[in-house]
Structures are given as C-alpha cells and as structure tokens.
Amino acid sequence: MRKVKPVRKLGRTAAHRKATLSNLSTQLLVYKRIETTEAKAKETRRVVEKIITKARKGTVHAQREIFKSIRDKQAIRILFEEIVAKVGTRQGGYTRVIKLAPRFGDAAKMAVIELVDFQEAPSTSQATGKQDRAKRVKGSKKTAETAVASAE
C-alpha cells in the first residue's frame, strides 16, 4: 500500500501554499538567509533542496523545470552561477534551519533558514528579554533614560 508523505498545509489553500513556498524559495536563493516561522522554514527546505539538486545537472531542461516554480530570472541566475558552483560535489543538505526565540506578537515558533556553504560561522539565536521589550514599549522609563543619556 502506498503511503503519502505528510505535507504541512500552513493554513492555506493549495495554490496559496505553492505561491508562498515559491516566494520563500526565491528569497532564500537571492539573500542566502531568511527568517520565517519554523513550519514554513521546514517546508521551504524541502522545496529548495530539490531545486538545487536539479540545478546541479546544469541542463537547459533543468533550467526550465526550475523556472516553473521560481519564476524570477535573477534568482535563477544566482542559482546556476553562484550556488551550484559553490555546492559543487555536496550530495545534499544544502540548507540548515536554526530555531529562534518565539515571535513577540503571537509567540509563533520562529526559525532562520540559510544556505550552508554561504555562512562563515554558525548563527546564534537571539534571545529577547525584558530589557529588549522595555526598549520597544513607548513611554517606558528605560526608554526615557536612554533618550536622555543619548541627548547629552
């Protein structure tokens, strides 16, 4: 009996999900590192890994197949010129997902997805504390103190 791999639906229709993953993949190829929710990062990783594997073939057919999902000439150029050249003989695992602290507004699980060979050192997660929150809140005593100190 055939077993279907579970797909994260991300609370979207099929077309919206496809467009979201296409946009995230394009941004990842262009900027090499993006911050998004953990579920979107993990689904984007699945898509990007397949795209880079196809791109390593370097054929016109591979370009056309990738252009079906990416639809951005700049991202395609970066993929075939920079990324494929750098990944070279790597057999997979082109991306890494690093978990971050929850988002302040809705406590959503956040993560950074990045291309492995384009980072010098592994990233560290940023922990937000009460001091950081005090800087963001208007009218906070600490904000007023910092403004006075910087004015002097």
ROKOL-620699 format. One line per 2 residues: their letters; for each residue x, y, z of C-alpha. Coordinates in steps of 0.2 Angstrom, whole numbers, plus 5000, padded with zeros to 4 digits. Each point is the difference from the previous one (the first is absolute). Example, Ala and Ser with C-alpha at 12.3 -4.5 7.8 and 13.67 -1.06 7.14 Angstrom:
2
as) 5062 4978 5039 ~ 5006 5017 4997
//
This chain:
152
mr) 5000 5000 5000 ~ 5006 5017 4995
kv) 5004 5012 5015 ~ 4999 5019 4997
kp) 5013 5011 5007 ~ 4991 5013 5012
vr) 5001 5018 4993 ~ 4998 5015 5012
kl) 4985 5009 4993 ~ 5005 5016 5009
gr) 4981 5005 5001 ~ 4999 5004 4982
ta) 4992 4994 4984 ~ 5011 4990 4988
ah) 5003 5014 4988 ~ 5004 5012 5015
rk) 5012 4988 5007 ~ 5009 4997 4984
at) 5002 5019 4997 ~ 5006 5002 5018
ls) 5013 4987 4999 ~ 5005 5007 4983
nl) 5003 5017 5007 ~ 5009 4994 5015
st) 5011 4989 4989 ~ 5004 5015 4988
ql) 5004 5011 5015 ~ 5012 4986 5007
lv) 5009 4998 4984 ~ 5002 5019 4998
yk) 5005 5005 5018 ~ 5007 4983 5006
ri) 4992 5002 5017 ~ 4982 5004 5005
et) 4990 5000 5016 ~ 4983 4993 5001
te) 4989 4988 5010 ~ 5007 4983 5004
ak) 4986 4990 4990 ~ 5003 5011 4984
ak) 5019 4998 5002 ~ 4999 4981 5001
et) 4988 5000 4984 ~ 5011 5012 4991
rr) 5015 4989 5004 ~ 4992 4986 4991
vv) 4996 5010 4984 ~ 5017 5008 4999
ek) 5010 4984 5003 ~ 4991 4993 4984
ii) 5003 5016 4990 ~ 5019 5000 5004
tk) 5001 4982 4996 ~ 4992 5003 4983
ar) 5011 5015 4997 ~ 5016 4990 5002
kg) 4996 4991 4984 ~ 5003 5016 4991
tv) 4989 4996 4985 ~ 4988 5011 4991
ha) 4986 4987 5005 ~ 5005 5003 5018
qr) 4999 5019 4998 ~ 4982 4998 4993
ei) 4994 4989 5013 ~ 5007 5011 5014
fk) 4992 5016 4991 ~ 4983 4992 5002
si) 5001 5002 5019 ~ 5012 5015 5002
rd) 4995 5012 4986 ~ 5013 5013 5004
kq) 5015 5002 4988 ~ 5011 5008 5013
ai) 4998 4985 5012 ~ 5003 4988 4986
ri) 5016 5009 4995 ~ 5006 5000 5017
lf) 4995 4981 5002 ~ 5010 4994 4985
ee) 5015 5012 5001 ~ 5003 5002 5019
iv) 4991 4986 5010 ~ 5003 4985 4988
ak) 5019 5005 4998 ~ 5002 5001 5019
vg) 4990 4984 5005 ~ 5010 4991 4987
tr) 5002 4982 5006 ~ 4989 5001 5015
qg) 4987 4985 5000 ~ 4986 5009 5009
gy) 4997 5010 5015 ~ 5001 5017 4992
tr) 4990 5009 5013 ~ 4999 5001 5019
vi) 4986 5006 5011 ~ 5005 5008 5016
kl) 4986 5003 5013 ~ 4998 5017 5008
ap) 4990 5007 5015 ~ 4981 5001 4997
rf) 4994 5016 4992 ~ 4994 5014 5011
gd) 4983 5003 4993 ~ 4992 4983 4999
aa) 5014 4988 5008 ~ 5001 4991 4983
km) 5015 4988 4999 ~ 5013 5009 4990
av) 5015 4994 4990 ~ 5014 5005 4988
ie) 5003 4990 4984 ~ 5016 5003 4992
lv) 5011 4992 4986 ~ 5014 4990 5009
df) 5015 5005 4989 ~ 4997 5019 5001
qe) 5003 5002 5018 ~ 5017 5002 5008
ap) 4994 4995 5018 ~ 4984 4992 5007
st) 4987 5013 5005 ~ 4995 5002 5018
sq) 4982 5003 5005 ~ 4995 5016 5007
at) 4991 4999 5017 ~ 4989 5015 5004
gk) 4998 5005 5018 ~ 4991 5013 5010
qd) 5014 5013 4997 ~ 4997 4998 4981
ra) 4981 5001 5002 ~ 5002 5016 5011
kr) 5009 5008 4985 ~ 4985 4997 4989
vk) 4986 5006 5011 ~ 4996 5018 4998
gs) 5001 5010 5016 ~ 5011 4988 5009
kk) 5011 5007 5014 ~ 5015 4991 4992
ta) 4996 5008 4983 ~ 4999 5017 5008
et) 5017 4997 5009 ~ 5008 4995 4984
av) 4994 5014 4990 ~ 5006 5012 5014
as) 5017 4992 5000 ~ 5002 5000 4981
ae) 4995 5019 4999 ~ 5014 5005 5012
//
